[in-house]
Amino acid sequence: YRMHPALASYAAKTFYNGRVADGVTAEQRQSCVAWPEMLTGPFYFHAVPGREYVMGTTRSRANDEEAGAVIDTVQWLSGQGVNDADIGVIATYSAQVRVISLRLGHRPEITVSTVDAYQGQEREYIIVSFVRTEGTALQFIASEQRINVAMTRARRGRVCIGQPDALRHNALLSGLVQHHAVQGALLEGKVGALTACTVLHSAGKGEKGEGTAAIAASDT
């Protein structure tokens, strides 16, 4: 892995049984960002209460509250000296890509795209919007390949944005939220003034097997 060791730990444990070694040290991936003081690594999951909706006649989904949190996070990073070219935004649905891009305005060096489009790319800092707030039919985003890609694009810092209560209904996504929770990195509130999340998160019991679902072509 070329990323900060703390960023690599989730994928190493979840997808590779801990058999992948770190290619760099934490010192080699130091950041100019002042992360929330309760964190032990340069990453967190921002629990955002929002509402997903289907955009137009497509099956693609968006979430305005998460889009707002993405923009706030971009501004937070920029305010600490991070260059636009070093920031990437990944959304699990193309409709969310459109919503975030419109809100972001003319900042062409920030690439906003879907998980699939980000395969093979990397940025110093990655923001991931999971979109979903309904805990059913999560197969599309709960693909091992998609989650692996989304979690391994950042070199120095990563922010996940989503609704834990919805994601807990899938075993793979539940594990992702739990990974952040056990490390004190499940946060809530306003970007720049986040606090430990009070959401009670339990292991996912629904939709077994979705974590290994094949990548669908229903949303592009």
Secondary structure as UniProt FT lines:
FT   HELIX           5..15
FT   TURN            17..18
FT   HELIX           27..29
FT   TURN            37..38
FT   STRAND          43..47
FT   STRAND          52..54
FT   TURN            56..57
FT   STRAND          61..63
FT   HELIX           64..78
FT   TURN            79..81
FT   HELIX           84..86
FT   STRAND          87..91
FT   HELIX           94..104
FT   TURN            108..109
FT   STRAND          111..114
FT   HELIX           115..118
FT   TURN            119..120
FT   STRAND          123..129
FT   TURN            139..141
FT   HELIX           144..151
FT   STRAND          154..162
FT   HELIX           164..167
FT   TURN            168..169
FT   HELIX           171..182
FT   TURN            183..184
FT   STRAND          186..188
FT   TURN            191..192
FT   STRAND          195..196
FT   TURN            208..211
//
